[in-house]
Amino acid sequence: MQDSDWKLETELRIVRRLLALSLIDGKKQREQIKLLATAGMDRHEIAELLGTTAGTVSVEISNLRKQGVMRGRRT
């Protein structure tokens, strides 16, 4: 990977993280998980952003699906 590619990838990662954080600001953890999972983030990314574990995120996503609140791919 070239230096310029690495820089661009790093900058995009930062922008993505900032957008995700602005999306979830002030919301409860359950709603944060729902929004980020719906946006396509995987459970590990969500856990890192929220300061929790991937297992906690997985359980919450499973509960949301059981309640019919969420559909979609596994994260």
PDB file of N, CA, C and O in Angstrom:
ATOM      1  N   MET A   1       0.842  -1.166   0.000  1.00  0.00           N
ATOM      2  CA  MET A   1       0.000   0.000   0.000  1.00  0.00           C
ATOM      3  C   MET A   1       0.892   1.235   0.000  1.00  0.00           C
ATOM      4  O   MET A   1       1.841   1.326   0.778  1.00  0.00           O
ATOM      5  N   GLN A   2       0.588   2.159  -0.856  1.00  0.00           N
ATOM      6  CA  GLN A   2       1.367   3.383  -0.925  1.00  0.00           C
ATOM      7  C   GLN A   2       1.020   4.299   0.237  1.00  0.00           C
ATOM      8  O   GLN A   2      -0.050   4.195   0.837  1.00  0.00           O
ATOM      9  N   ASP A   3       1.941   5.191   0.537  1.00  0.00           N
ATOM     10  CA  ASP A   3       1.751   6.122   1.640  1.00  0.00           C
ATOM     11  C   ASP A   3       0.485   6.960   1.466  1.00  0.00           C
ATOM     12  O   ASP A   3      -0.246   7.192   2.429  1.00  0.00           O
ATOM     13  N   SER A   4       0.229   7.409   0.247  1.00  0.00           N
ATOM     14  CA  SER A   4      -0.958   8.241   0.006  1.00  0.00           C
ATOM     15  C   SER A   4      -2.242   7.427   0.185  1.00  0.00           C
ATOM     16  O   SER A   4      -3.247   7.960   0.655  1.00  0.00           O
ATOM     17  N   ASP A   5      -2.219   6.145  -0.185  1.00  0.00           N
ATOM     18  CA  ASP A   5      -3.382   5.279   0.021  1.00  0.00           C
ATOM     19  C   ASP A   5      -3.635   5.070   1.511  1.00  0.00           C
ATOM     20  O   ASP A   5      -4.777   5.089   1.972  1.00  0.00           O
ATOM     21  N   TRP A   6      -2.553   4.870   2.249  1.00  0.00           N
ATOM     22  CA  TRP A   6      -2.668   4.666   3.690  1.00  0.00           C
ATOM     23  C   TRP A   6      -3.244   5.915   4.365  1.00  0.00           C
ATOM     24  O   TRP A   6      -4.094   5.814   5.250  1.00  0.00           O
ATOM     25  N   LYS A   7      -2.775   7.089   3.938  1.00  0.00           N
ATOM     26  CA  LYS A   7      -3.265   8.350   4.486  1.00  0.00           C
ATOM     27  C   LYS A   7      -4.759   8.520   4.216  1.00  0.00           C
ATOM     28  O   LYS A   7      -5.520   8.889   5.110  1.00  0.00           O
ATOM     29  N   LEU A   8      -5.166   8.251   2.996  1.00  0.00           N
ATOM     30  CA  LEU A   8      -6.572   8.388   2.623  1.00  0.00           C
ATOM     31  C   LEU A   8      -7.440   7.420   3.425  1.00  0.00           C
ATOM     32  O   LEU A   8      -8.508   7.793   3.912  1.00  0.00           O
ATOM     33  N   GLU A   9      -6.985   6.194   3.557  1.00  0.00           N
ATOM     34  CA  GLU A   9      -7.730   5.197   4.326  1.00  0.00           C
ATOM     35  C   GLU A   9      -7.867   5.618   5.784  1.00  0.00           C
ATOM     36  O   GLU A   9      -8.928   5.464   6.388  1.00  0.00           O
ATOM     37  N   THR A  10      -6.800   6.143   6.335  1.00  0.00           N
ATOM     38  CA  THR A  10      -6.823   6.618   7.723  1.00  0.00           C
ATOM     39  C   THR A  10      -7.797   7.780   7.879  1.00  0.00           C
ATOM     40  O   THR A  10      -8.574   7.812   8.834  1.00  0.00           O
ATOM     41  N   GLU A  11      -7.765   8.719   6.965  1.00  0.00           N
ATOM     42  CA  GLU A  11      -8.670   9.865   7.026  1.00  0.00           C
ATOM     43  C   GLU A  11     -10.126   9.437   6.875  1.00  0.00           C
ATOM     44  O   GLU A  11     -10.997   9.965   7.567  1.00  0.00           O
ATOM     45  N   LEU A  12     -10.398   8.506   6.000  1.00  0.00           N
ATOM     46  CA  LEU A  12     -11.757   8.007   5.834  1.00  0.00           C
ATOM     47  C   LEU A  12     -12.242   7.299   7.093  1.00  0.00           C
ATOM     48  O   LEU A  12     -13.405   7.434   7.473  1.00  0.00           O
ATOM     49  N   ARG A  13     -11.369   6.556   7.733  1.00  0.00           N
ATOM     50  CA  ARG A  13     -11.710   5.876   8.977  1.00  0.00           C
ATOM     51  C   ARG A  13     -12.081   6.893  10.056  1.00  0.00           C
ATOM     52  O   ARG A  13     -13.030   6.689  10.814  1.00  0.00           O
ATOM     53  N   ILE A  14     -11.331   7.977  10.116  1.00  0.00           N
ATOM     54  CA  ILE A  14     -11.616   9.035  11.100  1.00  0.00           C
ATOM     55  C   ILE A  14     -12.950   9.698  10.808  1.00  0.00           C
ATOM     56  O   ILE A  14     -13.747   9.910  11.721  1.00  0.00           O
ATOM     57  N   VAL A  15     -13.203  10.026   9.562  1.00  0.00           N
ATOM     58  CA  VAL A  15     -14.467  10.661   9.173  1.00  0.00           C
ATOM     59  C   VAL A  15     -15.640   9.740   9.482  1.00  0.00           C
ATOM     60  O   VAL A  15     -16.667  10.189   9.990  1.00  0.00           O
ATOM     61  N   ARG A  16     -15.494   8.468   9.181  1.00  0.00           N
ATOM     62  CA  ARG A  16     -16.551   7.500   9.460  1.00  0.00           C
ATOM     63  C   ARG A  16     -16.848   7.433  10.960  1.00  0.00           C
ATOM     64  O   ARG A  16     -18.007   7.375  11.371  1.00  0.00           O
ATOM     65  N   ARG A  17     -15.810   7.442  11.753  1.00  0.00           N
ATOM     66  CA  ARG A  17     -15.968   7.389  13.209  1.00  0.00           C
ATOM     67  C   ARG A  17     -16.661   8.648  13.732  1.00  0.00           C
ATOM     68  O   ARG A  17     -17.551   8.563  14.578  1.00  0.00           O
ATOM     69  N   LEU A  18     -16.255   9.802  13.231  1.00  0.00           N
ATOM     70  CA  LEU A  18     -16.875  11.063  13.654  1.00  0.00           C
ATOM     71  C   LEU A  18     -18.351  11.122  13.268  1.00  0.00           C
ATOM     72  O   LEU A  18     -19.180  11.586  14.051  1.00  0.00           O
ATOM     73  N   LEU A  19     -18.677  10.660  12.078  1.00  0.00           N
ATOM     74  CA  LEU A  19     -20.077  10.632  11.655  1.00  0.00           C
ATOM     75  C   LEU A  19     -20.897   9.697  12.535  1.00  0.00           C
ATOM     76  O   LEU A  19     -22.019  10.020  12.922  1.00  0.00           O
ATOM     77  N   ALA A  20     -20.332   8.547  12.844  1.00  0.00           N
ATOM     78  CA  ALA A  20     -21.035   7.588  13.697  1.00  0.00           C
ATOM     79  C   ALA A  20     -21.274   8.176  15.081  1.00  0.00           C
ATOM     80  O   ALA A  20     -22.364   8.036  15.637  1.00  0.00           O
ATOM     81  N   LEU A  21     -20.269   8.828  15.633  1.00  0.00           N
ATOM     82  CA  LEU A  21     -20.411   9.426  16.961  1.00  0.00           C
ATOM     83  C   LEU A  21     -21.454  10.537  16.970  1.00  0.00           C
ATOM     84  O   LEU A  21     -22.195  10.683  17.942  1.00  0.00           O
ATOM     85  N   SER A  22     -21.515  11.320  15.895  1.00  0.00           N
ATOM     86  CA  SER A  22     -22.520  12.385  15.846  1.00  0.00           C
ATOM     87  C   SER A  22     -23.925  11.799  15.703  1.00  0.00           C
ATOM     88  O   SER A  22     -24.890  12.389  16.190  1.00  0.00           O
ATOM     89  N   LEU A  23     -24.049  10.670  15.057  1.00  0.00           N
ATOM     90  CA  LEU A  23     -25.339  10.009  14.879  1.00  0.00           C
ATOM     91  C   LEU A  23     -25.902   9.505  16.204  1.00  0.00           C
ATOM     92  O   LEU A  23     -27.116   9.530  16.408  1.00  0.00           O
ATOM     93  N   ILE A  24     -25.047   9.054  17.095  1.00  0.00           N
ATOM     94  CA  ILE A  24     -25.512   8.413  18.328  1.00  0.00           C
ATOM     95  C   ILE A  24     -25.487   9.329  19.544  1.00  0.00           C
ATOM     96  O   ILE A  24     -25.905   8.928  20.630  1.00  0.00           O
ATOM     97  N   ASP A  25     -25.008  10.535  19.376  1.00  0.00           N
ATOM     98  CA  ASP A  25     -24.856  11.459  20.500  1.00  0.00           C
ATOM     99  C   ASP A  25     -26.168  11.653  21.259  1.00  0.00           C
ATOM    100  O   ASP A  25     -27.195  11.993  20.672  1.00  0.00           O
ATOM    101  N   GLY A  26     -26.116  11.433  22.559  1.00  0.00           N
ATOM    102  CA  GLY A  26     -27.274  11.671  23.417  1.00  0.00           C
ATOM    103  C   GLY A  26     -28.313  10.568  23.442  1.00  0.00           C
ATOM    104  O   GLY A  26     -29.333  10.694  24.119  1.00  0.00           O
ATOM    105  N   LYS A  27     -28.068   9.490  22.715  1.00  0.00           N
ATOM    106  CA  LYS A  27     -29.024   8.384  22.670  1.00  0.00           C
ATOM    107  C   LYS A  27     -28.626   7.288  23.653  1.00  0.00           C
ATOM    108  O   LYS A  27     -27.459   7.165  24.024  1.00  0.00           O
ATOM    109  N   LYS A  28     -29.597   6.506  24.064  1.00  0.00           N
ATOM    110  CA  LYS A  28     -29.319   5.366  24.946  1.00  0.00           C
ATOM    111  C   LYS A  28     -28.574   4.293  24.169  1.00  0.00           C
ATOM    112  O   LYS A  28     -28.639   4.240  22.941  1.00  0.00           O
ATOM    113  N   GLN A  29     -27.862   3.434  24.904  1.00  0.00           N
ATOM    114  CA  GLN A  29     -27.021   2.424  24.267  1.00  0.00           C
ATOM    115  C   GLN A  29     -27.800   1.545  23.289  1.00  0.00           C
ATOM    116  O   GLN A  29     -27.301   1.240  22.205  1.00  0.00           O
ATOM    117  N   ARG A  30     -28.985   1.143  23.648  1.00  0.00           N
ATOM    118  CA  ARG A  30     -29.793   0.276  22.779  1.00  0.00           C
ATOM    119  C   ARG A  30     -30.047   0.943  21.422  1.00  0.00           C
ATOM    120  O   ARG A  30     -29.912   0.309  20.375  1.00  0.00           O
ATOM    121  N   GLU A  31     -30.412   2.213  21.451  1.00  0.00           N
ATOM    122  CA  GLU A  31     -30.666   2.962  20.217  1.00  0.00           C
ATOM    123  C   GLU A  31     -29.375   3.183  19.445  1.00  0.00           C
ATOM    124  O   GLU A  31     -29.376   3.148  18.214  1.00  0.00           O
ATOM    125  N   GLN A  32     -28.274   3.409  20.151  1.00  0.00           N
ATOM    126  CA  GLN A  32     -26.980   3.569  19.496  1.00  0.00           C
ATOM    127  C   GLN A  32     -26.614   2.311  18.717  1.00  0.00           C
ATOM    128  O   GLN A  32     -26.201   2.382  17.560  1.00  0.00           O
ATOM    129  N   ILE A  33     -26.771   1.172  19.359  1.00  0.00           N
ATOM    130  CA  ILE A  33     -26.454  -0.104  18.719  1.00  0.00           C
ATOM    131  C   ILE A  33     -27.341  -0.316  17.499  1.00  0.00           C
ATOM    132  O   ILE A  33     -26.860  -0.718  16.440  1.00  0.00           O
ATOM    133  N   LYS A  34     -28.619  -0.049  17.645  1.00  0.00           N
ATOM    134  CA  LYS A  34     -29.561  -0.212  16.534  1.00  0.00           C
ATOM    135  C   LYS A  34     -29.156   0.666  15.349  1.00  0.00           C
ATOM    136  O   LYS A  34     -29.112   0.187  14.216  1.00  0.00           O
ATOM    137  N   LEU A  35     -28.862   1.930  15.594  1.00  0.00           N
ATOM    138  CA  LEU A  35     -28.491   2.851  14.515  1.00  0.00           C
ATOM    139  C   LEU A  35     -27.193   2.436  13.824  1.00  0.00           C
ATOM    140  O   LEU A  35     -27.108   2.432  12.596  1.00  0.00           O
ATOM    141  N   LEU A  36     -26.196   2.090  14.614  1.00  0.00           N
ATOM    142  CA  LEU A  36     -24.897   1.737  14.031  1.00  0.00           C
ATOM    143  C   LEU A  36     -24.950   0.406  13.281  1.00  0.00           C
ATOM    144  O   LEU A  36     -24.321   0.259  12.233  1.00  0.00           O
ATOM    145  N   ALA A  37     -25.692  -0.555  13.810  1.00  0.00           N
ATOM    146  CA  ALA A  37     -25.834  -1.840  13.113  1.00  0.00           C
ATOM    147  C   ALA A  37     -26.613  -1.656  11.814  1.00  0.00           C
ATOM    148  O   ALA A  37     -26.271  -2.244  10.788  1.00  0.00           O
ATOM    149  N   THR A  38     -27.649  -0.845  11.865  1.00  0.00           N
ATOM    150  CA  THR A  38     -28.440  -0.571  10.662  1.00  0.00           C
ATOM    151  C   THR A  38     -27.595   0.144   9.605  1.00  0.00           C
ATOM    152  O   THR A  38     -27.800  -0.034   8.404  1.00  0.00           O
ATOM    153  N   ALA A  39     -26.644   0.957  10.072  1.00  0.00           N
ATOM    154  CA  ALA A  39     -25.748   1.672   9.152  1.00  0.00           C
ATOM    155  C   ALA A  39     -24.679   0.761   8.556  1.00  0.00           C
ATOM    156  O   ALA A  39     -23.944   1.171   7.659  1.00  0.00           O
ATOM    157  N   GLY A  40     -24.592  -0.477   9.054  1.00  0.00           N
ATOM    158  CA  GLY A  40     -23.666  -1.434   8.462  1.00  0.00           C
ATOM    159  C   GLY A  40     -22.395  -1.689   9.246  1.00  0.00           C
ATOM    160  O   GLY A  40     -21.515  -2.408   8.773  1.00  0.00           O
ATOM    161  N   MET A  41     -22.281  -1.123  10.425  1.00  0.00           N
ATOM    162  CA  MET A  41     -21.082  -1.376  11.229  1.00  0.00           C
ATOM    163  C   MET A  41     -21.174  -2.760  11.867  1.00  0.00           C
ATOM    164  O   MET A  41     -22.257  -3.211  12.239  1.00  0.00           O
ATOM    165  N   ASP A  42     -20.038  -3.423  11.987  1.00  0.00           N
ATOM    166  CA  ASP A  42     -20.059  -4.738  12.625  1.00  0.00           C
ATOM    167  C   ASP A  42     -19.959  -4.592  14.141  1.00  0.00           C
ATOM    168  O   ASP A  42     -19.659  -3.516  14.660  1.00  0.00           O
ATOM    169  N   ARG A  43     -20.213  -5.685  14.831  1.00  0.00           N
ATOM    170  CA  ARG A  43     -20.312  -5.643  16.293  1.00  0.00           C
ATOM    171  C   ARG A  43     -19.016  -5.197  16.962  1.00  0.00           C
ATOM    172  O   ARG A  43     -19.047  -4.592  18.034  1.00  0.00           O
ATOM    173  N   HIS A  44     -17.895  -5.488  16.345  1.00  0.00           N
ATOM    174  CA  HIS A  44     -16.608  -5.081  16.914  1.00  0.00           C
ATOM    175  C   HIS A  44     -16.419  -3.565  16.804  1.00  0.00           C
ATOM    176  O   HIS A  44     -15.954  -2.925  17.747  1.00  0.00           O
ATOM    177  N   GLU A  45     -16.778  -3.000  15.660  1.00  0.00           N
ATOM    178  CA  GLU A  45     -16.680  -1.551  15.481  1.00  0.00           C
ATOM    179  C   GLU A  45     -17.614  -0.821  16.445  1.00  0.00           C
ATOM    180  O   GLU A  45     -17.240   0.178  17.060  1.00  0.00           O
ATOM    181  N   ILE A  46     -18.825  -1.335  16.561  1.00  0.00           N
ATOM    182  CA  ILE A  46     -19.815  -0.730  17.453  1.00  0.00           C
ATOM    183  C   ILE A  46     -19.310  -0.781  18.895  1.00  0.00           C
ATOM    184  O   ILE A  46     -19.369   0.215  19.616  1.00  0.00           O
ATOM    185  N   ALA A  47     -18.822  -1.932  19.303  1.00  0.00           N
ATOM    186  CA  ALA A  47     -18.320  -2.095  20.673  1.00  0.00           C
ATOM    187  C   ALA A  47     -17.192  -1.111  20.962  1.00  0.00           C
ATOM    188  O   ALA A  47     -17.149  -0.515  22.038  1.00  0.00           O
ATOM    189  N   GLU A  48     -16.294  -0.941  20.023  1.00  0.00           N
ATOM    190  CA  GLU A  48     -15.180  -0.011  20.216  1.00  0.00           C
ATOM    191  C   GLU A  48     -15.689   1.416  20.381  1.00  0.00           C
ATOM    192  O   GLU A  48     -15.226   2.141  21.261  1.00  0.00           O
ATOM    193  N   LEU A  49     -16.628   1.819  19.551  1.00  0.00           N
ATOM    194  CA  LEU A  49     -17.181   3.172  19.647  1.00  0.00           C
ATOM    195  C   LEU A  49     -17.903   3.417  20.966  1.00  0.00           C
ATOM    196  O   LEU A  49     -17.816   4.506  21.534  1.00  0.00           O
ATOM    197  N   LEU A  50     -18.611   2.410  21.450  1.00  0.00           N
ATOM    198  CA  LEU A  50     -19.438   2.571  22.643  1.00  0.00           C
ATOM    199  C   LEU A  50     -18.709   2.229  23.929  1.00  0.00           C
ATOM    200  O   LEU A  50     -19.237   2.455  25.018  1.00  0.00           O
ATOM    201  N   GLY A  51     -17.512   1.691  23.820  1.00  0.00           N
ATOM    202  CA  GLY A  51     -16.759   1.331  25.015  1.00  0.00           C
ATOM    203  C   GLY A  51     -17.342   0.130  25.737  1.00  0.00           C
ATOM    204  O   GLY A  51     -17.373   0.087  26.967  1.00  0.00           O
ATOM    205  N   THR A  52     -17.800  -0.840  24.969  1.00  0.00           N
ATOM    206  CA  THR A  52     -18.363  -2.059  25.535  1.00  0.00           C
ATOM    207  C   THR A  52     -17.765  -3.256  24.800  1.00  0.00           C
ATOM    208  O   THR A  52     -16.796  -3.106  24.056  1.00  0.00           O
ATOM    209  N   THR A  53     -18.328  -4.426  25.002  1.00  0.00           N
ATOM    210  CA  THR A  53     -17.786  -5.619  24.347  1.00  0.00           C
ATOM    211  C   THR A  53     -18.622  -5.996  23.125  1.00  0.00           C
ATOM    212  O   THR A  53     -19.790  -5.623  23.008  1.00  0.00           O
ATOM    213  N   ALA A  54     -17.998  -6.738  22.227  1.00  0.00           N
ATOM    214  CA  ALA A  54     -18.708  -7.227  21.047  1.00  0.00           C
ATOM    215  C   ALA A  54     -19.832  -8.174  21.458  1.00  0.00           C
ATOM    216  O   ALA A  54     -20.863  -8.242  20.789  1.00  0.00           O
ATOM    217  N   GLY A  55     -19.636  -8.899  22.548  1.00  0.00           N
ATOM    218  CA  GLY A  55     -20.679  -9.799  23.054  1.00  0.00           C
ATOM    219  C   GLY A  55     -21.921  -9.038  23.490  1.00  0.00           C
ATOM    220  O   GLY A  55     -23.042  -9.454  23.199  1.00  0.00           O
ATOM    221  N   THR A  56     -21.725  -7.934  24.182  1.00  0.00           N
ATOM    222  CA  THR A  56     -22.850  -7.100  24.604  1.00  0.00           C
ATOM    223  C   THR A  56     -23.620  -6.593  23.392  1.00  0.00           C
ATOM    224  O   THR A  56     -24.851  -6.600  23.380  1.00  0.00           O
ATOM    225  N   VAL A  57     -22.889  -6.156  22.380  1.00  0.00           N
ATOM    226  CA  VAL A  57     -23.515  -5.656  21.155  1.00  0.00           C
ATOM    227  C   VAL A  57     -24.288  -6.780  20.471  1.00  0.00           C
ATOM    228  O   VAL A  57     -25.413  -6.569  20.019  1.00  0.00           O
ATOM    229  N   SER A  58     -23.703  -7.963  20.392  1.00  0.00           N
ATOM    230  CA  SER A  58     -24.366  -9.107  19.759  1.00  0.00           C
ATOM    231  C   SER A  58     -25.675  -9.457  20.453  1.00  0.00           C
ATOM    232  O   SER A  58     -26.685  -9.719  19.798  1.00  0.00           O
ATOM    233  N   VAL A  59     -25.651  -9.459  21.776  1.00  0.00           N
ATOM    234  CA  VAL A  59     -26.859  -9.778  22.547  1.00  0.00           C
ATOM    235  C   VAL A  59     -27.940  -8.741  22.272  1.00  0.00           C
ATOM    236  O   VAL A  59     -29.101  -9.096  22.069  1.00  0.00           O
ATOM    237  N   GLU A  60     -27.575  -7.479  22.264  1.00  0.00           N
ATOM    238  CA  GLU A  60     -28.560  -6.424  22.020  1.00  0.00           C
ATOM    239  C   GLU A  60     -29.140  -6.509  20.610  1.00  0.00           C
ATOM    240  O   GLU A  60     -30.345  -6.338  20.425  1.00  0.00           O
ATOM    241  N   ILE A  61     -28.302  -6.769  19.629  1.00  0.00           N
ATOM    242  CA  ILE A  61     -28.788  -6.918  18.256  1.00  0.00           C
ATOM    243  C   ILE A  61     -29.740  -8.114  18.167  1.00  0.00           C
ATOM    244  O   ILE A  61     -30.779  -8.036  17.511  1.00  0.00           O
ATOM    245  N   SER A  62     -29.388  -9.201  18.819  1.00  0.00           N
ATOM    246  CA  SER A  62     -30.254 -10.383  18.846  1.00  0.00           C
ATOM    247  C   SER A  62     -31.607 -10.047  19.480  1.00  0.00           C
ATOM    248  O   SER A  62     -32.651 -10.446  18.964  1.00  0.00           O
ATOM    249  N   ASN A  63     -31.588  -9.320  20.591  1.00  0.00           N
ATOM    250  CA  ASN A  63     -32.835  -8.925  21.248  1.00  0.00           C
ATOM    251  C   ASN A  63     -33.681  -8.025  20.355  1.00  0.00           C
ATOM    252  O   ASN A  63     -34.902  -8.170  20.299  1.00  0.00           O
ATOM    253  N   LEU A  64     -33.039  -7.106  19.667  1.00  0.00           N
ATOM    254  CA  LEU A  64     -33.763  -6.215  18.757  1.00  0.00           C
ATOM    255  C   LEU A  64     -34.417  -7.003  17.622  1.00  0.00           C
ATOM    256  O   LEU A  64     -35.542  -6.707  17.220  1.00  0.00           O
ATOM    257  N   ARG A  65     -33.712  -7.994  17.116  1.00  0.00           N
ATOM    258  CA  ARG A  65     -34.274  -8.828  16.040  1.00  0.00           C
ATOM    259  C   ARG A  65     -35.452  -9.654  16.542  1.00  0.00           C
ATOM    260  O   ARG A  65     -36.470  -9.766  15.859  1.00  0.00           O
ATOM    261  N   LYS A  66     -35.315 -10.236  17.739  1.00  0.00           N
ATOM    262  CA  LYS A  66     -36.395 -11.038  18.319  1.00  0.00           C
ATOM    263  C   LYS A  66     -37.658 -10.212  18.511  1.00  0.00           C
ATOM    264  O   LYS A  66     -38.771 -10.714  18.356  1.00  0.00           O
ATOM    265  N   GLN A  67     -37.475  -8.947  18.849  1.00  0.00           N
ATOM    266  CA  GLN A  67     -38.608  -8.055  19.070  1.00  0.00           C
ATOM    267  C   GLN A  67     -39.142  -7.480  17.761  1.00  0.00           C
ATOM    268  O   GLN A  67     -40.124  -6.738  17.765  1.00  0.00           O
ATOM    269  N   GLY A  68     -38.507  -7.816  16.653  1.00  0.00           N
ATOM    270  CA  GLY A  68     -38.955  -7.333  15.355  1.00  0.00           C
ATOM    271  C   GLY A  68     -38.584  -5.886  15.078  1.00  0.00           C
ATOM    272  O   GLY A  68     -39.092  -5.277  14.136  1.00  0.00           O
ATOM    273  N   VAL A  69     -37.703  -5.341  15.893  1.00  0.00           N
ATOM    274  CA  VAL A  69     -37.286  -3.951  15.737  1.00  0.00           C
ATOM    275  C   VAL A  69     -36.239  -3.811  14.632  1.00  0.00           C
ATOM    276  O   VAL A  69     -36.127  -2.768  13.988  1.00  0.00           O
ATOM    277  N   MET A  70     -35.479  -4.881  14.432  1.00  0.00           N
ATOM    278  CA  MET A  70     -34.384  -4.867  13.459  1.00  0.00           C
ATOM    279  C   MET A  70     -34.414  -6.108  12.595  1.00  0.00           C
ATOM    280  O   MET A  70     -34.796  -7.189  13.041  1.00  0.00           O
ATOM    281  N   ARG A  71     -34.015  -5.937  11.380  1.00  0.00           N
ATOM    282  CA  ARG A  71     -33.818  -7.067  10.469  1.00  0.00           C
ATOM    283  C   ARG A  71     -32.452  -6.898   9.836  1.00  0.00           C
ATOM    284  O   ARG A  71     -31.800  -5.865   9.986  1.00  0.00           O
ATOM    285  N   GLY A  72     -32.039  -7.918   9.137  1.00  0.00           N
ATOM    286  CA  GLY A  72     -30.806  -7.745   8.376  1.00  0.00           C
ATOM    287  C   GLY A  72     -29.755  -8.757   8.678  1.00  0.00           C
ATOM    288  O   GLY A  72     -29.984  -9.765   9.347  1.00  0.00           O
ATOM    289  N   ARG A  73     -28.575  -8.454   8.155  1.00  0.00           N
ATOM    290  CA  ARG A  73     -27.446  -9.362   8.236  1.00  0.00           C
ATOM    291  C   ARG A  73     -26.893  -9.455   9.636  1.00  0.00           C
ATOM    292  O   ARG A  73     -27.119  -8.584  10.476  1.00  0.00           O
ATOM    293  N   ARG A  74     -26.180 -10.507   9.868  1.00  0.00           N
ATOM    294  CA  ARG A  74     -25.486 -10.689  11.148  1.00  0.00           C
ATOM    295  C   ARG A  74     -24.289  -9.761  11.187  1.00  0.00           C
ATOM    296  O   ARG A  74     -23.644  -9.517  10.168  1.00  0.00           O
ATOM    297  N   THR A  75     -23.995  -9.243  12.379  1.00  0.00           N
ATOM    298  CA  THR A  75     -22.818  -8.390  12.530  1.00  0.00           C
ATOM    299  C   THR A  75     -21.793  -9.072  13.401  1.00  0.00           C
ATOM    300  O   THR A  75     -20.724  -8.513  13.650  1.00  0.00           O
TER     301      THR A  75
END
